[in-house]
Amino acid sequence: MLIALASLVAGGAIAAAAVNQVVTSSAPNDSSAVQTGPKELVEPSELINYGG
């Protein structure tokens, strides 16, 4: 019973740490991408080629 309780507490703490890390992370150069991104709007139905 003690091992199960300890596992539950440790698992919850690890899960909370993982969620916190995901919530506070951001992609590289997010602020730069906002400033230097495309200037013209693209229709939602338009297919965007990413170099392929």
C-alpha positions as CSV (number, residue, x, y, z in Angstrom):
1,M,0.0,0.0,0.0
2,L,2.8,2.4,0.9
3,I,4.6,1.7,-2.4
4,A,1.4,2.3,-4.4
5,L,0.8,5.6,-2.6
6,A,4.4,6.7,-3.1
7,S,4.1,5.8,-6.8
8,L,0.9,7.9,-7.2
9,V,2.5,10.9,-5.5
10,A,5.7,10.7,-7.6
11,G,3.7,10.1,-10.8
12,G,1.5,13.2,-10.1
13,A,4.5,15.3,-9.4
14,I,6.3,14.2,-12.6
15,A,3.1,14.8,-14.7
16,A,2.7,18.3,-13.2
17,A,6.3,19.1,-14.0
18,A,5.8,17.9,-17.6
19,V,2.6,20.0,-18.0
20,N,4.4,23.0,-16.6
21,Q,7.3,22.6,-19.0
22,V,5.0,22.4,-22.0
23,V,2.9,25.3,-21.0
24,T,5.9,27.6,-20.4
25,S,7.9,26.6,-23.5
26,S,7.8,28.4,-26.8
27,A,9.1,27.7,-30.3
28,P,12.5,29.1,-31.4
29,N,12.3,32.8,-32.4
30,D,8.5,33.1,-31.8
31,S,8.8,36.9,-31.6
32,S,11.0,37.1,-34.7
33,A,8.5,35.0,-36.7
34,V,5.7,37.4,-35.8
35,Q,7.8,40.3,-37.1
36,T,9.3,38.7,-40.2
37,G,6.5,36.3,-41.3
38,P,4.5,36.5,-44.5
39,K,2.9,39.9,-45.2
40,E,0.1,38.8,-47.5
41,L,-2.9,36.7,-46.3
42,V,-3.3,33.2,-47.7
43,E,-6.7,31.7,-48.3
44,P,-7.5,28.7,-46.0
45,S,-8.2,26.5,-49.1
46,E,-4.8,27.3,-50.7
47,L,-2.2,24.6,-50.6
48,I,1.1,25.9,-49.1
49,N,4.3,24.3,-50.4
50,Y,7.1,24.2,-47.9
51,G,10.0,23.8,-50.3
52,G,8.7,20.6,-51.8
